[in-house]
Amino acid sequence: MYTGDSIAADEAYRLGLLNKTVPKGSTLEAAMTMAEKIAKKAPEALRVIKKGARDMWLKDSKDNYYTNLDYIDQIFDSYNGVEGVNAFLEKRKPQFKFD
């Protein structure tokens, strides 16, 4: 990022900058598949993950540790958090409630 040099997708993937690579021409299909998968997740967890990514960008490790604990509490204290744990323990798909 400091140099502005371009890197190939396979190198970016190897460095952990990408989740995956897809063949040319299949980007939209891959994005829709990922979006459908994300849309099935508990909304509270997604909300907290997005908030955490924004909020913790500039904090130090110690602050992030305690912030993460707060976020975990928020998720597990929600209906969907309890449902997710119960579904896991009962070996079934969770039945999340969406706002």
Secondary structure as UniProt FT lines:
FT   HELIX           9..14
FT   TURN            15..16
FT   TURN            24..25
FT   HELIX           27..39
FT   HELIX           43..55
FT   TURN            56..58
FT   HELIX           61..76
FT   HELIX           79..89
FT   TURN            90..91
//
